[in-house]
Amino acid sequence: MDGTLLDSEPLWEIAMSELAERHGIAMTPQLRESTLGNSLPDALAKVHVAAGIPPADRDPAADGRWTLDRVGELFAQGLPWRPGAVEALDLVAGAGIPMVLVTNTVREAADVALETIGLHRFAATVCGDEVPVGKPAPDPYLRAAELLGVASADCLAVEDSPTGTQASTAAGCPTLVVPSAARVEPGPLRVFRSSLVGLGLDDITEAWTGGLAHIATCKDGDS
């Protein structure tokens, strides 16, 4: 969702930067990149560590509430789409391929974003607070495949962040990676594209088969 369909990562950056300031530190590029695609608890923990807050003095519940309230304010001002995202969603829907939105964002914030994206587009949605462990663990994608009633290898994930890509490939999903705010390293099951603009059904098929072919190649070459 954030960074793949919506250009909402800059809004999360505002909220996380303000949270860091509340704890007396600046949000460095390195710290911000480390939180990209994280679940809210993981992102908060990284800010707390960077701020040198002892575990006993941390209040993740209060900081989480503040962050969600701030993000809600920013989302309410308008959520811009990533280039080509609307057309990509329409393309997949027109081909009769069911889609699941898989996001590390908690349900409360995701529901606000879905007012822009359109809940009707998806067969199901999976949020970060609805699985045992969020991305980079495979749980969200395994849950999505379960809801569709298919094997994860029969799904194509679309991701933009290192955290999300790690989650989708760990779940066994061939993944079309369209990087946004952070570089994603090449690896098994990963096929890269610079933008969703101009995406066609042939590109979707090639991304799925290409990801699986990479696995086969690695196995044949023992790499």
KANORGI-V550444 format. One record per residue. N is the residue number from 0. OMEGA is omega in radians with two decimals (none if undefined). D_CENTER is the distance of its C-alpha to the mean C-alpha in Angstrom with 1 decimal. Layout:
N,OMEGA,D_CENTER
N,OMEGA,D_CENTER
This chain:
0,-3.12,5.7
1,3.10,6.0
2,3.10,7.1
3,3.10,7.0
4,-3.09,9.4
5,3.08,10.4
6,-3.03,11.7
7,3.12,11.0
8,3.08,10.1
9,3.12,14.0
10,3.04,14.6
11,3.14,12.6
12,3.09,14.6
13,-3.11,17.7
14,-3.11,17.2
15,3.10,16.4
16,3.12,19.3
17,3.08,21.6
18,3.11,20.9
19,3.12,21.8
20,3.10,24.9
21,3.13,25.8
22,2.98,26.0
23,3.11,28.1
24,3.06,25.8
25,3.08,24.2
26,-3.14,20.5
27,3.08,21.0
28,-3.13,18.8
29,3.13,18.5
30,-3.13,17.5
31,-3.13,14.9
32,-3.13,13.3
33,-3.12,13.5
34,-3.08,11.4
35,3.11,8.5
36,-3.11,5.2
37,2.89,8.0
38,-3.12,9.2
39,3.11,12.0
40,3.13,14.8
41,3.13,13.6
42,3.12,13.2
43,-3.12,16.6
44,-3.14,18.2
45,3.06,17.6
46,3.14,19.2
47,3.12,22.0
48,-3.13,22.7
49,3.14,22.8
50,3.13,25.2
51,-3.13,27.3
52,3.11,27.3
53,-3.12,29.0
54,-3.10,27.2
55,-3.09,30.1
56,-3.12,29.6
57,3.09,25.9
58,-3.09,25.0
59,3.13,21.3
60,-3.14,22.1
61,3.13,23.7
62,3.09,21.2
63,3.12,18.4
64,3.13,20.5
65,-3.10,21.3
66,3.14,17.7
67,3.10,16.8
68,-3.12,20.1
69,3.11,19.5
70,3.10,16.1
71,3.09,17.8
72,-3.11,20.6
73,3.11,18.5
74,-3.09,16.6
75,3.13,20.1
76,3.10,21.3
77,-3.12,19.3
78,3.12,15.8
79,3.10,16.0
80,2.94,14.5
81,-3.12,13.2
82,3.07,16.2
83,-3.04,16.8
84,-3.13,14.0
85,-3.12,16.7
86,3.11,18.9
87,3.10,16.4
88,3.14,15.9
89,3.13,19.6
90,-3.10,20.4
91,3.12,18.6
92,-3.13,20.1
93,3.11,23.4
94,3.11,23.4
95,3.14,23.2
96,-3.14,20.0
97,-3.12,18.3
98,3.00,14.6
99,3.02,12.3
100,-3.11,9.3
101,-3.04,6.9
102,3.03,5.0
103,3.13,5.9
104,-3.14,8.0
105,-3.04,11.5
106,-3.08,13.5
107,-3.13,15.7
108,-3.14,13.4
109,-3.14,11.5
110,3.07,15.0
111,3.14,15.9
112,-3.12,13.2
113,3.04,14.2
114,3.07,17.7
115,-3.05,16.7
116,-3.10,14.6
117,3.13,17.1
118,-3.08,16.8
119,-3.10,19.5
120,-2.91,17.3
121,3.04,15.7
122,3.12,17.6
123,3.03,15.5
124,3.13,12.5
125,-3.12,10.9
126,-3.03,9.9
127,-3.14,9.6
128,-3.12,13.3
129,3.11,14.4
130,-3.12,14.2
131,3.14,16.3
132,-3.14,13.8
133,3.06,10.0
134,0.30,7.8
135,3.04,9.3
136,-3.09,11.8
137,-3.00,11.9
138,-3.10,12.8
139,-3.13,10.1
140,3.06,10.6
141,3.10,14.2
142,3.13,14.5
143,3.12,13.2
144,3.12,15.8
145,-3.13,18.3
146,3.10,18.1
147,-3.12,18.7
148,-3.13,21.5
149,3.05,20.7
150,-3.13,20.1
151,3.12,16.6
152,3.11,18.4
153,3.12,19.3
154,2.95,15.7
155,3.06,13.9
156,3.03,10.1
157,-3.03,8.7
158,3.11,6.1
159,-3.00,6.7
160,3.06,6.4
161,-3.12,8.9
162,-3.13,7.3
163,-3.14,4.8
164,3.08,7.9
165,-3.14,10.2
166,-3.06,9.0
167,-3.13,9.5
168,3.06,12.6
169,3.10,13.9
170,3.13,14.0
171,-3.13,16.0
172,2.88,14.0
173,-2.96,15.0
174,2.98,12.0
175,-3.08,12.4
176,3.07,10.8
177,-3.00,11.1
178,3.08,10.8
179,-3.03,10.8
180,-3.07,11.6
181,3.12,11.9
182,3.05,13.7
183,-3.10,12.4
184,3.03,15.5
185,3.13,17.1
186,3.14,17.4
187,3.08,18.2
188,-3.04,16.5
189,3.01,14.9
190,-2.99,16.2
191,3.06,15.5
192,-3.06,16.1
193,-3.09,16.4
194,3.02,15.6
195,3.14,15.2
196,3.10,18.7
197,-3.14,21.3
198,3.10,19.2
199,3.14,21.7
200,3.08,22.0
201,3.12,23.6
202,3.13,20.6
203,3.12,18.4
204,-3.12,21.2
205,3.10,21.6
206,3.14,18.0
207,-3.12,18.3
208,3.13,21.8
209,3.10,21.2
210,3.13,18.6
211,3.13,21.1
212,3.12,23.9
213,3.10,22.5
214,-3.12,22.6
215,3.13,26.2
216,3.13,27.2
217,-3.14,26.1
218,-3.13,28.1
219,-3.12,31.1
220,-3.13,31.1
221,3.12,30.5
222,none,27.8
